[in-house]
Amino acid sequence: MYGYVLAKFANESRIAANLLAEEVSIMRVTVDLAVLADFLSQVLGQRTEVAVHDMSDLDQSLCIIRNPISGREVGAPATDMALRLLNEFQRGDGPSFRTNYPGKLVDGQRMRSSSLLICDEKDKARAMVCLNSNDHELQRAVELLQVHFRRDQDMHSEESAAHSVESLGDDIIGKVMAAYPPPAELGSQQKRAIVSELEHKGIFLVKGFIAKTAHLLLISEPTLYRYLKEATHGDSSATA
């Protein structure tokens, strides 16, 4: 009898735990992003910029900004890091947020950034909340603030803020192609590698960069699309 009571209690506990887990897993909340931006900006202070991006319009995604330190205004395009985070999330290769990664403003000033994708009930990214902090003064006491300066180990590049989506794309392409010979000297495998790297950085999410990249690599757009297919499906059997 005693063993039966224990077994019954354990079974009921497991059922309750499973119900609670299901309830938590489907919990969704509606957030007013303007109110959230106001709240974060007041909590974090004047040295931290709070930026909200509309991920359905990457050309002019910045729709809310508080405590501006980056020099950007509403209507500015998404950053290269925003494109990378969105692309990796959509592909299932990464999480919906990144924290404490290094960034650089247009004037070269350093900052520390964190970004979070806001998704709907179907896990489609609708917005992104970014926190950009000017830690110049805190860096003087870095030995006492090691926890504050933890870096995301998965991020090996800096975020660049640009005033136009064209300059952002040109900067991304330039950085990638700088590691290779001139386009006229590139072989098909090198061109495939460049396309794969640019796809990983999310540049082809922006309208117009398929044609621009094909032009720079001296290949046709159908060839570039074939390279993209190979990069995303792991098929390298096609020839240039």
N, C-alpha and C positions, 0 to 999 in steps of 0.2 A: 504493500500500500504506500509506504514511504517513497519507494523508488518511483511508483506511478505518479505521485504528486510532483516529485522533482522533474520528471520527464515532461509532464504537462506544463509546468511553469517555464521550463527551458524552451519548449515549443512556442508558447504564447509570447515569450520575450523576443524570440527570433521573428515572429510575425509582426510584432510591434515595431521592431527595429527596421524591418523591410518596408513597412508602410511609411515610417518616418523618412527613410532614405528616398523613397519614391516622391514623397511630398516635397522634400527639399530640392530634389533634382529638377522638378518642373516649376519651381518657384520663379516667377518673373515679376519685375517691377517696372513701372513707367516713370521715367525721370525727365524733368524739365531741365534741359541742358544749360539753358541760360541761368537758371537758379543754381545749378551745380557749379557752373563757372564762377558765379559770384561768391558762392560759399568757399570754394577752393582758393580763390584769389585772396579772400580775407584771412583765411586760416594760414596760408603759406607766405603771405606778405608781398611787398613790392618787388622783391628780388626774384620772384617766380612768376613767369608768364603762364597764363592758362589759355590754351587755344583749342577751339572746337572745330572740327572739319566735317563737312558733308561729303561722305564717300561716294555719293552718286554723281558728283560733279568735280572731278579731280583737277580740271583746268582752273577752277576758282573755288576750291574747297573750303577755304577758311571763312567761316560764317560768324564766329564769336571769338573775341580776344579780350583778355583782361590783363592788366599790368604789363603792357607790351614792352619787351626788352629787345626783341628781334628786329624791330623796324618794319615788320610786316603789318599789313592792313587787311580788313575784310575784303575778300575777293582774291587773295593771294593763292597760288597753286599749292598742291600737296608737296611735301618734301620727298627727297629720295628715300628716306627711311620709312615714311608713311607708305610709299609704293611697295617697298620690300615687305613690310609687315603685312599689308593687305594681300599681296600676292602669295606669300607663304601660308597665310591663314586660309585663303580660298583653295589652295592646293592641298591643304591638310598637312603641310610640312612644318608648321610652327604654331605657337600659342596666339591668343588674341591680345597679348600685351608684351611690352618690353620695358624694363626698368633700368634707370641709372646708366644709360649709355652716353658716351661723349658726343657733343655736337659743336658746330662752329657756325657763327653768324656770318652774314655777308661781309662784314668788316674784319673778319678774322677772329673776333672775340670768342672765347670758349664758353661753353655752357654744359650743363648736365640735364639730360632729358629722360622722360618716361612717357610712354604712349599706351593707350587702351582703346581697343575697338569696341564699339557699342553695337550689339547685334539684336535683330528682332527675334520673334518666336521661332523662325525657321533658320536661325543662325546665319542670317545674311548680314554682313557688316553694313550698317547704316551711317554711323558717325565714328569719329575718333577724338578722344580727349587727350591732349598733350600738355605736359608740364615741363617748362624749360626754365631752369634755374641758373642765375648768375652767381657762382660760388667763389668769386675772386677773393673775397675777404675770408671765407671759410678755409680756402686752400692754405692760408698762412698757418692754420692750426691743424693741418691734415693728420698729423701724428696722433692728435687727441680725438679725431673724428673719423677713424678708419671705417667704422660701420656706416657712417653717412656717405662715404665715397665708394661703396661697393660698385663694381662694374659688372654688367651682364656679360658672362663669359662667352655667350654665343655671338656677340656683336663685335666684329673686327673692323668696322668702318665707321667713320664719323657721319653724322647727319648734316646735310647742307641745306640751308634755307635760301630760296631763290625768289626773285620778284616776278618771274614769268616762267611758265611751263617750258617754253622753248630753251631758255638758258639752263633750266634744271636738266632737261634731256641732253643738251649739248655737253654739259659738265659730266654727266654719267657716262656718255659714249666716249668722251675724250679721255677720262680716267681709265676706262677699260682698254681702249685701243692704243693707249700710250705704251702698254706692255708688249705690243706686237710690232712687226715691221710695217712699212707703209702698205696701204691697201693693194697697190699693184703687185706687191711681192708676196702677198698672202696666198697660202695654199688652201684647198677646200677644207681640210681638217682644222686649220687655224680659224677660218671663217666660221665653221661650226662651233668652235670653242667660244668665239666672241659672241655669237648669237645666244648660245646657252648661258653665258655669264650675264648678258643683258636681260635675258628672260628671267633669270633668277633674281635680278635686281628690280623687276617689275616695270621696266621702262615701256614694254609693249602694251601696258594698260592705258597709256596715254595716246589719244588719237593722233595719227600723223607720223609716229616714230617707226612704224613698219616701213613706210616708203623712204623715210630719211635714212634709216640704217641700211636698207638695200642699196641706196644710192652711194653711201659712203663705202660700202664693202664691194662695190662694183659687181653686184649680182642683181638678178631680177627679183621682184616681189614673190613670185611663185617659188623660186629657189629658197628665199628666206623662210617662207611658210613651211617648206619641206624640212629645213634645218630646225625650225621650231618644233615640228612634229617629232623629229628624231630626238630632240633634247628632252621633250616631255614624256616620250614613250620608250626612250632608250634604244631606238633603232638607228644604227649608224651605217646601214648597208647601202644607202642611196649614194649616188655619185653626184658631183657638182655639175 
